[in-house]
Amino acid sequence: MKKIFSTAITFSLFANLFCFDWPLQKVESSQITGYFGQKNSIIPSTSITISDADEVISSDVGNTLIVIEDSTDDTDFFPSALGTAIIMSQEDNLLCVYSNLDRYSIRTKNSTKQIEKGEIIAKAGKSGYQKKENSLNFQLIDTKERKAINPLTILPQISNLPALSISNLQVRNKNGVAYDLQYAKNFNAGLFRLYFKRNELAVPYKTSILLNGELSDEIVLNSINQEGGKCNIMGIKNYSAAEIYPDDKYMMIGEAHLKPGKFTLSLLFSDIKGETRQINYNITVY
Protein backbone atom coordinates (compact mmCIF):
# COMPACT_ATOMS: atom_id res chain seq x y z
CA MET A 1 0.00 0.00 0.00
CA LYS A 2 2.85 2.40 0.86
CA LYS A 3 4.42 1.80 -2.52
CA ILE A 4 1.14 2.43 -4.36
CA PHE A 5 0.54 5.63 -2.37
CA SER A 6 4.00 7.00 -3.19
CA THR A 7 3.56 6.23 -6.89
CA ALA A 8 0.14 7.89 -6.94
CA ILE A 9 1.61 11.12 -5.53
CA THR A 10 4.37 11.07 -8.12
CA PHE A 11 2.06 10.65 -11.09
CA SER A 12 -0.31 13.30 -9.72
CA LEU A 13 2.54 15.78 -9.63
CA PHE A 14 3.65 14.90 -13.16
CA ALA A 15 0.11 15.26 -14.55
CA ASN A 16 -0.23 18.80 -13.20
CA LEU A 17 3.13 20.12 -14.38
CA PHE A 18 3.93 18.50 -17.71
CA CYS A 19 3.07 21.70 -19.63
CA PHE A 20 6.57 23.17 -19.09
CA ASP A 21 9.23 23.12 -21.82
CA TRP A 22 13.01 23.27 -21.54
CA PRO A 23 14.33 26.83 -21.03
CA LEU A 24 16.53 26.43 -24.12
CA GLN A 25 15.65 25.64 -27.72
CA LYS A 26 17.52 22.34 -27.55
CA VAL A 27 19.06 20.41 -24.67
CA GLU A 28 21.22 17.30 -24.88
CA SER A 29 21.74 15.07 -21.85
CA SER A 30 25.49 15.81 -21.96
CA GLN A 31 24.74 19.50 -21.29
CA ILE A 32 23.26 18.82 -17.85
CA THR A 33 26.17 19.28 -15.49
CA GLY A 34 24.24 19.61 -12.24
CA TYR A 35 21.26 17.54 -11.06
CA PHE A 36 18.53 18.26 -8.53
CA GLY A 37 19.23 16.68 -5.16
CA GLN A 38 22.95 16.19 -5.70
CA LYS A 39 25.13 17.55 -2.91
CA ASN A 40 26.01 21.18 -3.58
CA SER A 41 28.34 22.58 -0.95
CA ILE A 42 26.51 21.73 2.30
CA ILE A 43 22.96 21.31 0.93
CA PRO A 44 21.34 19.31 -1.89
CA SER A 45 20.97 21.29 -5.10
CA THR A 46 17.49 22.74 -5.69
CA SER A 47 18.14 23.29 -9.41
CA ILE A 48 19.53 21.76 -12.55
CA THR A 49 22.49 23.28 -14.37
CA ILE A 50 22.69 23.27 -18.18
CA SER A 51 26.02 24.05 -19.83
CA ASP A 52 26.74 25.40 -23.32
CA ALA A 53 23.56 27.49 -23.09
CA ASP A 54 22.82 30.53 -25.23
CA GLU A 55 19.39 32.13 -25.56
CA VAL A 56 17.15 31.41 -22.58
CA ILE A 57 13.43 31.03 -23.26
CA SER A 58 10.41 31.03 -21.00
CA SER A 59 9.40 27.50 -20.04
CA ASP A 60 5.76 28.51 -19.71
CA VAL A 61 3.46 31.51 -19.79
CA GLY A 62 4.17 33.84 -16.86
CA ASN A 63 5.00 37.32 -15.62
CA THR A 64 8.33 38.80 -14.63
CA LEU A 65 8.33 39.06 -10.86
CA ILE A 66 11.94 40.00 -10.04
CA VAL A 67 15.11 40.69 -12.01
CA ILE A 68 18.22 40.27 -9.86
CA GLU A 69 21.42 41.93 -11.00
CA ASP A 70 23.34 41.78 -7.74
CA SER A 71 25.17 38.47 -7.27
CA THR A 72 24.95 38.80 -3.50
CA ASP A 73 21.14 38.65 -3.38
CA ASP A 74 19.77 35.66 -1.47
CA THR A 75 16.36 34.21 -0.78
CA ASP A 76 15.18 31.29 1.33
CA PHE A 77 15.71 28.71 -1.42
CA PHE A 78 18.85 30.23 -2.97
CA PRO A 79 21.59 30.31 -0.33
CA SER A 80 24.27 30.66 -3.03
CA ALA A 81 24.62 33.70 -5.28
CA LEU A 82 22.30 33.48 -8.28
CA GLY A 83 24.23 35.99 -10.29
CA THR A 84 21.91 37.83 -12.66
CA ALA A 85 18.55 36.10 -12.59
CA ILE A 86 14.93 36.37 -13.70
CA ILE A 87 12.22 35.08 -11.39
CA MET A 88 8.90 34.58 -13.15
CA SER A 89 5.52 33.92 -11.55
CA GLN A 90 3.41 31.12 -13.02
CA GLU A 91 -0.02 29.76 -12.21
CA ASP A 92 -0.66 27.58 -9.14
CA ASN A 93 1.75 29.51 -6.85
CA LEU A 94 4.79 28.51 -8.89
CA LEU A 95 7.96 30.47 -9.59
CA CYS A 96 10.45 29.74 -12.37
CA VAL A 97 13.99 30.93 -11.66
CA TYR A 98 16.47 31.42 -14.49
CA SER A 99 19.90 32.34 -13.11
CA ASN A 100 23.56 32.80 -14.06
CA LEU A 101 22.43 35.09 -16.89
CA ASP A 102 24.26 37.75 -18.89
CA ARG A 103 23.07 40.95 -17.17
CA TYR A 104 23.15 42.94 -20.44
CA SER A 105 20.85 40.54 -22.27
CA ILE A 106 17.72 40.81 -20.07
CA ARG A 107 14.68 41.43 -22.26
CA THR A 108 11.96 41.57 -19.61
CA LYS A 109 11.69 43.73 -16.50
CA ASN A 110 8.04 44.74 -16.59
CA SER A 111 5.98 42.56 -14.24
CA THR A 112 2.71 43.69 -15.85
CA LYS A 113 3.66 42.19 -19.20
CA GLN A 114 2.78 38.56 -19.83
CA ILE A 115 5.67 36.50 -21.15
CA GLU A 116 4.67 33.86 -23.64
CA LYS A 117 5.89 30.30 -23.56
CA GLY A 118 9.01 29.98 -25.73
CA GLU A 119 9.72 33.74 -25.69
CA ILE A 120 13.40 34.69 -25.46
CA ILE A 121 14.03 36.40 -22.11
CA ALA A 122 17.84 36.56 -21.83
CA LYS A 123 21.14 34.87 -22.62
CA ALA A 124 23.06 32.56 -20.35
CA GLY A 125 26.20 34.10 -18.92
CA LYS A 126 28.76 33.68 -16.17
CA SER A 127 27.37 35.93 -13.46
CA GLY A 128 26.90 33.19 -10.86
CA TYR A 129 29.25 30.58 -9.44
CA GLN A 130 29.28 27.91 -12.15
CA LYS A 131 31.99 25.52 -13.28
CA LYS A 132 31.56 26.48 -16.93
CA GLU A 133 30.79 29.70 -18.73
CA ASN A 134 27.35 30.15 -20.30
CA SER A 135 25.66 27.75 -17.92
CA LEU A 136 22.01 28.18 -17.00
CA ASN A 137 20.58 27.32 -13.61
CA PHE A 138 16.87 26.46 -13.69
CA GLN A 139 14.69 26.15 -10.59
CA LEU A 140 11.00 25.67 -9.96
CA ILE A 141 9.57 26.79 -6.62
CA ASP A 142 6.16 26.09 -5.10
CA THR A 143 5.65 29.15 -2.88
CA LYS A 144 2.52 27.82 -1.16
CA GLU A 145 4.13 24.56 -0.06
CA ARG A 146 7.56 26.21 0.41
CA LYS A 147 9.38 23.61 -1.62
CA ALA A 148 11.62 23.37 -4.64
CA ILE A 149 10.33 20.96 -7.30
CA ASN A 150 12.65 18.71 -9.27
CA PRO A 151 12.62 20.28 -12.77
CA LEU A 152 13.08 16.87 -14.41
CA THR A 153 9.58 15.91 -13.22
CA ILE A 154 8.00 18.72 -15.26
CA LEU A 155 10.23 18.91 -18.34
CA PRO A 156 10.16 16.64 -21.41
CA GLN A 157 12.39 13.62 -20.82
CA ILE A 158 15.87 13.59 -22.28
CA SER A 159 17.27 10.56 -24.09
CA ASN A 160 20.06 9.53 -21.77
CA LEU A 161 20.78 10.01 -18.09
CA PRO A 162 24.26 9.69 -16.55
CA ALA A 163 24.98 6.17 -15.41
CA LEU A 164 24.65 5.67 -11.66
CA SER A 165 27.52 3.82 -10.04
CA ILE A 166 26.40 1.79 -7.00
CA SER A 167 29.28 0.82 -4.73
CA ASN A 168 30.52 0.81 -1.12
CA LEU A 169 27.10 -0.20 0.22
CA GLN A 170 27.05 -0.05 3.96
CA VAL A 171 24.79 -0.23 7.01
CA ARG A 172 25.23 2.02 10.05
CA ASN A 173 23.66 1.43 13.46
CA LYS A 174 22.35 4.17 15.77
CA ASN A 175 25.84 4.63 17.20
CA GLY A 176 27.29 5.28 13.75
CA VAL A 177 29.16 1.97 13.52
CA ALA A 178 29.37 1.02 9.84
CA TYR A 179 29.18 -2.48 8.30
CA ASP A 180 30.12 -3.30 4.72
CA LEU A 181 27.20 -5.17 3.15
CA GLN A 182 29.57 -7.13 0.95
CA TYR A 183 30.82 -8.97 4.03
CA ALA A 184 28.44 -8.35 6.96
CA LYS A 185 25.46 -10.72 6.97
CA ASN A 186 24.57 -10.92 10.70
CA PHE A 187 23.17 -8.01 12.69
CA ASN A 188 21.75 -7.28 16.10
CA ALA A 189 18.14 -6.07 16.03
CA GLY A 190 17.66 -2.32 15.86
CA LEU A 191 17.31 0.72 13.60
CA PHE A 192 19.85 1.02 10.80
CA ARG A 193 20.56 3.49 8.03
CA LEU A 194 21.90 2.37 4.66
CA TYR A 195 24.25 4.29 2.39
CA PHE A 196 26.13 4.03 -0.89
CA LYS A 197 29.06 5.96 -2.34
CA ARG A 198 27.85 9.29 -3.72
CA ASN A 199 28.33 9.93 -7.43
CA GLU A 200 29.80 13.23 -8.54
CA LEU A 201 27.03 13.82 -11.11
CA ALA A 202 24.43 11.05 -11.24
CA VAL A 203 21.84 10.87 -8.48
CA PRO A 204 19.01 8.34 -8.07
CA TYR A 205 15.52 9.76 -8.41
CA LYS A 206 14.21 7.23 -5.89
CA THR A 207 15.78 4.78 -3.47
CA SER A 208 13.77 2.03 -1.77
CA ILE A 209 14.50 -0.54 0.94
CA LEU A 210 12.50 -3.78 1.12
CA LEU A 211 12.61 -6.53 3.74
CA ASN A 212 11.26 -9.83 2.40
CA GLY A 213 9.45 -7.83 -0.26
CA GLU A 214 7.81 -5.38 2.16
CA LEU A 215 8.65 -1.70 1.77
CA SER A 216 10.65 -0.44 4.74
CA ASP A 217 11.62 3.03 3.51
CA GLU A 218 11.69 5.14 0.37
CA ILE A 219 13.29 8.48 -0.51
CA VAL A 220 12.04 10.31 -3.60
CA LEU A 221 13.64 13.38 -5.21
CA ASN A 222 10.32 14.94 -6.26
CA SER A 223 10.99 18.01 -4.18
CA ILE A 224 13.00 19.58 -1.38
CA ASN A 225 10.97 21.40 1.22
CA GLN A 226 11.90 23.89 3.90
CA GLU A 227 10.84 23.19 7.45
CA GLY A 228 12.30 24.34 10.73
CA GLY A 229 14.97 26.31 8.90
CA LYS A 230 16.28 23.15 7.19
CA CYS A 231 16.08 21.80 3.67
CA ASN A 232 14.47 18.37 3.71
CA ILE A 233 14.11 15.60 1.15
CA MET A 234 10.79 13.77 1.23
CA GLY A 235 9.96 10.10 1.28
CA ILE A 236 7.95 8.06 3.73
CA LYS A 237 9.38 10.61 6.18
CA ASN A 238 11.36 13.82 5.82
CA TYR A 239 15.15 13.65 6.00
CA SER A 240 17.37 16.68 6.44
CA ALA A 241 20.21 17.43 4.06
CA ALA A 242 22.70 16.40 6.74
CA GLU A 243 21.00 13.02 7.06
CA ILE A 244 20.93 12.40 3.30
CA TYR A 245 24.57 13.46 2.95
CA PRO A 246 26.32 12.73 6.28
CA ASP A 247 29.70 13.47 4.68
CA ASP A 248 31.26 14.15 1.29
CA LYS A 249 31.52 10.45 0.42
CA TYR A 250 28.15 8.83 1.12
CA MET A 251 24.48 9.29 0.20
CA MET A 252 21.67 7.77 2.25
CA ILE A 253 19.39 5.08 0.77
CA GLY A 254 16.94 5.00 3.69
CA GLU A 255 16.24 3.42 7.07
CA ALA A 256 15.38 -0.14 8.09
CA HIS A 257 14.16 -1.38 11.45
CA LEU A 258 15.62 -4.87 11.67
CA LYS A 259 13.81 -7.38 13.88
CA PRO A 260 15.04 -10.91 14.73
CA GLY A 261 14.75 -13.35 11.83
CA LYS A 262 16.11 -14.14 8.39
CA PHE A 263 15.52 -11.56 5.65
CA THR A 264 16.15 -10.76 2.04
CA LEU A 265 17.28 -7.13 2.15
CA SER A 266 16.52 -5.50 -1.23
CA LEU A 267 17.93 -2.11 -2.24
CA LEU A 268 16.31 -0.44 -5.26
CA PHE A 269 17.73 2.50 -7.21
CA SER A 270 15.35 4.11 -9.74
CA ASP A 271 15.89 6.94 -12.23
CA ILE A 272 13.38 9.54 -13.40
CA LYS A 273 12.24 7.23 -16.21
CA GLY A 274 11.38 4.41 -13.81
CA GLU A 275 14.31 2.19 -14.76
CA THR A 276 15.34 0.33 -11.59
CA ARG A 277 18.38 -1.59 -10.40
CA GLN A 278 17.88 -4.00 -7.51
CA ILE A 279 20.53 -5.50 -5.23
CA ASN A 280 19.62 -8.28 -2.79
CA TYR A 281 21.36 -9.46 0.36
CA ASN A 282 20.46 -12.40 2.61
CA ILE A 283 20.89 -11.34 6.23
CA THR A 284 20.21 -12.75 9.68
CA VAL A 285 19.07 -10.55 12.57
CA TYR A 286 19.44 -11.63 16.23
Number of C-alpha atoms within 10 A of each C-alpha: 8 13 14 9 10 15 13 12 11 15 11 10 15 16 11 11 13 13 14 18 16 20 26 19 13 8 15 13 13 14 14 19 21 23 23 28 25 24 23 13 9 12 18 21 22 28 27 20 22 24 21 17 22 17 19 23 21 23 24 21 17 21 23 21 18 16 20 18 20 15 17 13 15 14 9 9 18 14 11 15 18 26 26 25 29 26 20 24 23 19 10 11 12 20 21 24 21 29 32 28 31 21 21 11 15 19 13 18 15 13 15 9 11 14 22 15 16 18 16 20 22 23 24 29 25 19 22 24 14 19 12 14 16 22 27 32 27 22 23 23 26 17 13 9 11 17 22 24 22 24 23 21 22 19 17 13 13 12 9 10 16 14 12 17 14 15 13 14 19 22 22 16 18 10 7 10 10 17 17 14 17 11 8 15 13 14 17 12 15 14 13 20 18 22 25 17 16 23 19 15 15 19 26 26 22 19 23 21 24 18 21 14 11 14 16 20 21 22 24 21 23 25 22 28 22 16 12 6 8 14 22 23 23 17 19 16 12 16 19 19 21 16 15 23 20 14 12 12 13 19 24 23 25 24 21 20 12 21 15 12 10 15 18 16 20 19 21 17 20 18 19 17 14 10 9 14 13 12 12 14 15 15 17 19 15 12
